[in-house]
Amino acid sequence: MTQVQTNIQYFSPTEMMAEAEKFALSKAKKSSGMTLSLAAMAGAFIGLAFVFYITVTTGSSEAGWGLSRLAGGLAFSMGLILIVICGGELFTSSVLSSISWANKQLSFAKMLSIWGKVYVGNFLGAMLLLAIVSAAGLYQMDHGQWGLNALNIAQHKLHHTTLQAFSLGILCNLLVCLAIWLTFSSANAMTKAAMTIMPVAMFVSSGFEHCVANMFMVPLGIVIQSFAPESFWLQVGVSQAQYADLNIMQFVTANLIPVTFGNIVGGAVLVGLANWSIYRKPQLAATPISSITTTTNIASVKETAMSNTILVKDIMNTNPITLTADMVTPKAIDVLLDNNLVSAPVIDSQDRLIGFFSAHDVMVDLWCQDYLPCEGQKVVDLMSRDVVAIDVSDKLVDVAEFLCIDKEQLYPTTSMGIATRFSTLSLEERAKSMRVSKPHVLPVLDNGKFVGVVMRTDVLSALRNVYGERMSLVQEQNALETA
C-alpha cells in the first residue's frame, strides 16, 4: 500500500505580498467576456449566500440576537468560499488591483475599467438569481416569515445616513479583502476556504455593508414589496405600506453609492495599498541606482523632403509596460511574454529611467549559467545600463535614420575628414548593404524624465502615409465612383 503525503505549503507575509501581486495582475489578463462571465458567477454566488443567511436567521429569535447573526454569518461565508475556489470575479476583491496600479503595471484608467466590468457582471449575476428566487416563491417559506425577514433586512439597509453607509462599507471590505489576503498564505484549497470563514462571519454578523450582496438583498425586498399577493401580507400580519420606502431610487442613493465607495476605500486602500506600502514600496525605494537623464544625439545627416513637423511626442506610447529593479527575473519574463514584448524599460519609484531589460539579457545569462538560473535573481542583476534614449522633441525623420543607418559605416572617415575605407559603391548601395544593430524600443525622456517609448512599429506606422492610402480604401473609392 502506497502512502501519499500531502505537503501543505504556507507562505510568509512577504511571500503573501508576491501572491497578492500575481492575483492583482491576473485581473488585467482576462478578456472582457471572461471577466463579465466570472463576475456574473460571483454575483450569483453572493446572492445564494444571502438566501442561506435569510433561511438560517428566519425564526431564530429565541436563539438570541448575537448567536442568530453568527449563524447567519457562518452561512454567508459560503459565498466567498465558492468565489475563491471556483474563480469568480467579485468587485470587492477586484479592487485589490490597486496593487498593480501602484507597481505601475496598470494605468489608472485600465484599473477603473476592470472594476467597472466586474461591477456590472456582479449586478447581472445578482439580477439573474433574483429572478429565479422570485419565480420560486421562496418568500412564502415558513408561512411568509422568510419573506418578512428579507423585507426587514432590506429596509434596514436603507435607513443608514450617508456617513454610516460609507463607514460600514469600509469596515466590510476591510474584512473581505483581509479574508482574500489570508488565502494567499497557502496553495491548499481547503486551507483557502477555511481562511475566509471568520472574517466573513464577522462582517455579516456585525451588519457591515457589502455592495454586491446589497445588489441582491435590497432588490429582493423591493420585488417582495411590489409583487407579493395580498395573501402574503395577511399571512405575516403587516401592511404593504410599511415598506413603501423600498424602491430603486432610495436603494441607489441611500445605500449602493456610499457603500460602493466605502468598499473601495476598505479594500483598495486599507488592505491593498497599505500592504504594498509595508512590503513592496521600501524595496522599490531601496535600490540605489542613479537615473538615466541624458539622450542620444540622433540629428539627421541627410536633407529630405519628408515633413519635419512630426515629433517623437506625436508617435510615442505614453503608457508603456515597465519593470522595476527589484522585480524577480521570472516575473519580469512573464510580464514580457504576457504583453508580447522582447524588452521593457526599468524605472524606479519616482518613474525615472534606470535601465533596460530584454530577452537578450536573459538568454545570455542562461547560457552563461548552463541554463541553471540563480535563485532570487532580480531585474537589476540583468538589466542593461547602457541605454539609448531619445528626446521627446526629436523628429520622426531623425529617429527613422538612427534606426536604419550607421553613420560610421556610411561615411568611414576620421574626425578630421580623412577616409578610413574606400568603396566603389554609391551612397544608396552602401546604405542598403550595411548591417545595423539598433534597439527595437527607444525610451523617451523629457527634461531627463522618462515619459514613454517609441518602437520600430510606431515609426513605421508614422511613415506609412508616404505611400498614400491603403489599397483597400482606394479600391472601395474607385468602386463607388464607377457604380
C-alpha positions in Angstrom: 0.0 0.0 0.0 1.4 3.3 -1.0 1.1 6.2 1.5 0.6 9.6 -0.1 1.6 12.6 2.0 0.1 16.0 1.3 2.6 18.8 1.6 0.7 21.9 2.6 3.0 25.0 2.0 2.5 28.1 4.0 3.8 31.4 2.8 5.4 34.2 4.8 3.9 37.7 4.8 6.4 38.8 2.2 5.6 35.8 0.0 1.9 36.6 0.5 2.6 40.0 -0.9 4.1 38.4 -4.0 1.0 36.2 -4.3 -1.2 39.2 -3.9 0.7 40.9 -6.8 0.0 37.9 -9.0 -3.7 38.0 -8.0 -4.0 41.7 -8.7 -2.2 41.5 -12.1 -4.3 38.5 -13.2 -7.4 40.8 -13.3 -5.9 42.5 -16.4 -5.1 39.3 -18.3 -8.7 38.2 -18.7 -10.8 39.2 -21.7 -13.8 41.4 -21.2 -16.2 38.4 -21.9 -14.4 36.2 -19.4 -14.4 39.0 -16.8 -18.1 39.6 -17.2 -18.9 35.9 -17.1 -16.9 35.3 -14.0 -18.3 38.4 -12.4 -21.9 37.3 -13.1 -21.0 33.9 -11.5 -19.7 35.7 -8.4 -22.8 37.9 -8.2 -24.9 34.8 -8.2 -22.7 33.1 -5.5 -23.1 36.1 -3.2 -26.9 36.1 -3.8 -27.0 32.4 -2.9 -25.1 33.1 0.3 -27.7 35.7 1.2 -30.5 33.2 0.6 -28.7 30.9 3.0 -28.4 33.8 5.5 -32.1 34.6 5.4 -33.0 30.9 5.8 -30.7 30.4 8.8 -31.9 33.6 10.6 -35.6 33.3 10.0 -37.5 32.2 13.1 -34.3 32.2 15.3 -35.3 35.0 17.7 -35.3 32.6 20.6 -31.6 31.8 20.0 -30.6 35.3 20.8 -29.6 38.3 18.6 -25.8 37.6 18.6 -25.9 33.8 18.1 -28.6 34.1 15.4 -26.4 36.6 13.4 -23.3 34.5 14.0 -25.1 31.5 12.5 -26.1 33.7 9.5 -22.6 35.0 9.1 -21.1 31.5 9.0 -23.7 30.5 6.4 -23.0 33.6 4.3 -19.2 32.7 4.2 -20.3 30.0 1.6 -20.5 32.8 -1.0 -16.8 33.8 -0.7 -15.7 30.2 -0.5 -17.4 29.5 -3.8 -15.8 32.5 -5.4 -12.3 31.7 -4.1 -12.4 28.0 -5.1 -14.4 28.4 -8.4 -12.5 31.5 -9.5 -15.3 34.1 -9.7 -14.6 37.8 -10.1 -16.0 39.8 -7.1 -15.9 43.6 -7.2 -14.9 44.0 -3.6 -11.8 41.8 -4.1 -11.1 43.1 -7.6 -10.3 46.5 -6.0 -7.0 44.8 -4.9 -5.8 45.5 -8.4 -4.8 48.8 -6.9 -1.5 46.9 -6.1 -0.8 46.6 -9.8 -1.5 50.3 -10.3 0.9 51.1 -7.5 3.5 48.9 -9.2 3.0 50.8 -12.5 1.8 47.6 -14.1 -1.7 49.0 -14.8 -2.8 52.5 -15.7 -5.5 54.2 -13.6 -7.9 54.1 -16.5 -7.3 50.3 -17.0 -7.8 49.7 -13.3 -11.1 51.5 -13.3 -12.2 49.7 -16.5 -11.6 46.3 -14.7 -13.6 47.5 -11.7 -16.4 48.7 -13.9 -16.7 45.4 -15.8 -16.7 43.3 -12.7 -19.3 45.6 -11.0 -21.6 45.3 -14.0 -21.1 41.5 -14.1 -21.8 41.1 -10.4 -25.1 43.1 -10.9 -26.1 40.9 -13.8 -25.5 37.7 -11.8 -27.4 39.1 -8.8 -30.4 40.0 -11.0 -30.4 36.6 -12.6 -30.5 34.9 -9.2 -33.2 37.3 -8.1 -35.4 36.4 -11.0 -35.0 32.7 -10.2 -35.6 33.1 -6.4 -38.7 35.3 -7.0 -40.1 32.8 -9.5 -39.6 30.0 -7.0 -41.6 32.0 -4.4 -39.1 31.4 -1.6 -40.5 34.4 0.2 -43.5 32.3 1.2 -41.5 29.8 3.2 -42.3 29.4 6.9 -45.7 30.9 6.4 -44.2 34.0 4.9 -41.7 34.6 7.7 -38.8 34.1 5.2 -40.1 36.9 3.1 -40.8 39.2 6.1 -37.2 38.6 7.3 -36.0 39.6 3.8 -38.1 42.7 3.9 -36.8 43.8 7.3 -33.2 43.2 6.3 -33.6 45.2 3.0 -35.4 48.1 4.7 -32.8 48.3 7.5 -30.1 48.8 4.9 -31.9 51.9 3.6 -32.0 53.7 6.9 -28.3 54.5 7.4 -27.1 58.0 7.0 -24.6 58.5 4.1 -21.7 58.6 6.5 -22.9 55.4 8.2 -23.3 53.6 4.9 -19.8 54.7 3.8 -18.2 53.7 7.0 -20.0 50.3 7.1 -18.8 49.8 3.6 -15.2 50.5 4.6 -15.4 48.0 7.5 -17.0 45.4 5.3 -14.4 45.3 2.6 -11.6 45.6 5.1 -12.6 42.2 6.3 -13.5 40.8 2.9 -10.1 41.7 1.4 -8.3 40.5 4.6 -10.1 37.2 4.0 -8.8 37.1 0.4 -5.3 38.1 1.7 -5.4 35.2 4.1 -5.9 32.9 1.2 -2.5 34.0 -0.2 -0.9 32.2 2.7 -1.4 28.7 1.3 -1.8 26.9 -2.0 -4.1 24.3 -0.5 -7.8 24.7 -1.4 -9.2 23.5 1.9 -6.9 26.0 3.8 -8.0 28.8 1.5 -11.7 28.0 2.1 -11.2 27.9 5.9 -9.3 31.2 5.9 -12.4 33.1 4.5 -14.9 31.9 7.1 -14.3 34.0 10.2 -13.6 37.4 8.5 -16.8 37.0 6.5 -18.8 35.8 9.5 -17.7 38.9 11.4 -18.7 41.4 8.7 -22.1 39.8 8.2 -23.0 39.3 11.8 -21.9 42.9 12.6 -24.1 44.4 10.0 -21.3 45.8 7.7 -22.4 46.7 4.2 -21.3 44.9 1.0 -22.3 46.5 -2.3 -22.6 43.2 -4.2 -24.6 41.5 -1.5 -26.9 44.5 -1.4 -27.4 44.2 -5.2 -29.3 41.1 -4.5 -30.7 41.7 -1.0 -32.4 45.1 -1.4 -33.9 44.4 -4.9 -35.3 41.1 -3.3 -37.1 43.3 -0.7 -38.3 45.6 -3.5 -39.7 42.7 -5.5 -41.5 41.2 -2.5 -42.9 44.6 -1.5 -44.1 45.3 -5.1 -45.3 41.9 -6.3 -46.3 39.8 -3.2 -50.0 38.9 -3.3 -52.4 40.1 -0.7 -52.5 36.7 0.9 -48.8 37.1 1.9 -49.4 40.3 3.8 -52.4 38.8 5.6 -50.3 35.8 6.5 -47.5 37.8 8.0 -49.8 40.3 9.6 -48.2 43.5 8.4 -49.2 46.2 5.9 -47.5 46.6 2.5 -47.4 50.4 3.2 -44.9 49.8 6.0 -42.3 49.0 3.3 -43.1 51.8 0.9 -39.6 53.2 1.2 -38.2 50.1 -0.6 -37.7 51.5 -4.0 -34.9 51.7 -6.6 -34.1 55.4 -6.1 -33.8 55.1 -2.4 -31.6 52.0 -2.7 -29.2 53.6 -5.1 -28.8 56.9 -3.3 -29.0 55.9 0.3 -27.1 52.6 0.1 -25.5 51.4 -3.1 -23.4 54.6 -3.9 -21.9 55.3 -0.5 -21.4 51.6 0.3 -19.6 51.1 -3.0 -17.2 54.0 -2.3 -16.7 52.6 1.2 -15.9 49.2 -0.1 -13.3 50.7 -2.5 -11.6 52.5 0.4 -11.7 49.5 2.7 -10.2 47.1 0.1 -8.1 49.1 -2.3 -6.6 51.5 0.2 -6.7 49.9 3.7 -5.7 46.4 2.5 -4.1 46.6 -1.0 -2.2 49.9 -0.8 -1.4 49.6 2.9 0.3 46.2 2.4 2.0 47.5 -0.7 3.4 50.4 1.3 4.7 48.0 4.0 6.2 45.2 1.9 6.8 46.5 -1.6 7.4 50.2 -1.6 10.5 50.1 0.7 12.1 47.5 -1.7 11.4 49.7 -4.7 12.9 52.8 -2.9 15.9 50.9 -1.5 17.6 50.3 -4.9 20.4 52.9 -5.0 20.6 53.2 -8.8 21.1 56.6 -10.4 18.6 57.5 -13.1 19.4 57.9 -16.8 18.7 61.5 -17.8 20.8 62.1 -21.0 19.6 61.4 -24.5 21.5 60.3 -27.7 22.1 62.9 -30.4 20.3 61.5 -33.4 20.4 64.5 -35.8 20.0 63.5 -39.4 22.9 63.8 -41.8 20.7 64.0 -44.9 18.3 66.7 -46.1 14.9 65.2 -47.1 11.6 66.3 -48.5 9.9 64.4 -45.7 8.0 66.7 -43.3 9.9 67.6 -40.2 6.9 68.6 -38.2 6.2 65.1 -36.8 8.0 64.7 -33.5 8.6 61.8 -31.1 5.9 63.1 -28.8 3.4 62.6 -31.6 4.1 58.9 -32.1 5.4 57.6 -28.7 3.5 55.3 -26.4 2.9 57.3 -23.2 1.8 54.3 -21.2 4.3 51.5 -21.9 4.8 48.3 -19.9 7.6 48.9 -17.4 9.6 46.9 -14.9 11.1 47.6 -11.5 14.7 46.9 -10.4 13.6 44.6 -7.6 11.2 42.5 -9.6 12.3 38.9 -9.7 13.5 37.7 -13.1 10.8 35.0 -13.6 8.1 37.6 -13.0 9.7 40.1 -15.4 9.9 37.4 -18.1 6.2 36.7 -17.5 5.4 40.4 -18.0 7.3 40.5 -21.3 5.6 37.3 -22.6 2.1 38.3 -21.5 2.4 41.5 -23.4 4.2 40.1 -26.4 7.4 42.1 -25.8 11.1 41.3 -26.1 12.2 44.2 -23.9 11.0 46.9 -21.5 12.3 49.9 -19.7 13.2 49.6 -16.0 12.0 52.5 -13.8 12.4 53.5 -10.1 9.7 54.5 -7.6 9.8 58.1 -9.0 9.2 57.0 -12.6 12.8 57.7 -13.5 14.5 55.5 -16.2 17.3 53.4 -14.6 17.9 50.7 -17.2 16.5 48.3 -19.8 15.7 44.6 -19.5 15.5 42.4 -22.6 15.1 38.8 -23.7 18.6 39.0 -25.0 19.9 39.7 -21.4 18.0 36.7 -20.1 19.2 34.3 -22.8 22.8 35.3 -22.5 22.7 34.9 -18.7 21.1 31.5 -19.0 23.8 30.4 -21.5 26.5 31.6 -19.1 24.8 29.7 -16.2 24.3 26.5 -18.2 20.6 27.1 -18.0 20.5 26.9 -14.2 19.3 30.4 -13.2 20.5 31.9 -9.9 17.9 31.7 -7.1 16.4 35.1 -6.2 17.8 36.8 -9.3 16.2 40.2 -10.0 15.9 42.6 -12.9 18.6 44.8 -11.5 21.1 41.9 -11.9 20.5 41.5 -15.6 19.3 44.9 -16.9 21.5 47.0 -19.1 22.5 50.4 -18.0 23.9 51.3 -21.5 20.6 52.7 -22.7 20.0 54.6 -25.9 17.3 57.2 -25.0 15.8 59.9 -27.3 14.3 63.2 -26.6 10.6 63.9 -26.7 11.2 66.8 -29.2 13.4 64.7 -31.7 12.0 64.5 -35.2 10.5 61.4 -36.8 12.9 61.5 -39.8 15.9 61.6 -37.4 14.6 58.6 -35.4 14.0 56.7 -38.7 17.5 57.4 -39.9 19.0 56.5 -36.5 17.3 53.1 -36.5 18.4 52.0 -40.0 21.7 53.9 -40.8 25.1 53.6 -39.2 26.9 56.8 -40.0 30.3 55.4 -39.3 29.7 52.7 -41.9 28.1 55.1 -44.3 30.9 57.7 -44.0 34.1 55.9 -42.9 36.2 58.9 -42.1 38.1 60.2 -39.1 37.1 63.2 -37.1 39.5 65.2 -39.4 37.7 64.0 -42.5 40.3 61.5 -43.6 38.8 58.4 -45.3 39.5 55.2 -43.5 38.0 52.9 -46.1 37.4 53.3 -49.9 34.4 51.8 -51.8 33.2 52.0 -55.3 29.6 51.6 -54.1 27.2 54.5 -54.3 25.8 56.1 -51.1 22.5 54.3 -51.6 24.2 51.0 -52.2 26.3 51.4 -49.1 23.1 52.2 -47.1 21.3 49.1 -48.3 24.2 46.7 -47.8 25.2 47.8 -44.3 24.3 45.7 -41.2 22.9 47.9 -38.4 22.2 46.8 -34.9 19.9 49.2 -33.1 17.4 48.8 -30.3 13.8 47.8 -31.2 12.5 50.0 -28.4 13.7 53.5 -27.6 12.9 55.1 -24.2 11.8 58.8 -24.4 12.9 61.5 -22.0 11.5 64.9 -21.4 14.0 67.1 -19.5 15.5 64.0 -18.1 12.2 62.4 -17.0 11.0 59.1 -18.6 7.7 59.8 -20.4 7.3 56.8 -22.8 8.8 54.6 -25.5 9.0 54.5 -29.3 9.0 51.2 -31.0 10.1 50.4 -34.6 6.4 49.7 -35.4 5.5 53.2 -34.2 8.0 54.7 -36.6 6.8 52.5 -39.5 3.2 53.4 -38.7 4.0 57.1 -38.8 5.9 56.7 -42.1 3.1 54.7 -43.8 1.3 57.8 -45.1 4.1 58.5 -47.6 2.8 55.6 -49.6 -0.7 57.0 -49.8 -3.9 55.4 -48.7 -4.4 51.7 -48.0 -5.1 49.8 -51.3 -8.4 48.5 -49.9 -9.6 52.1 -49.4 -8.5 53.2 -52.8 -10.3 50.2 -54.4 -13.5 50.9 -52.4 -13.4 54.6 -53.6 -12.9 53.5 -57.2 -15.8 51.1 -57.0 -18.1 53.8 -55.6 -17.1 56.2 -58.4 -17.8 53.6 -61.1 -21.1 52.5 -59.6 
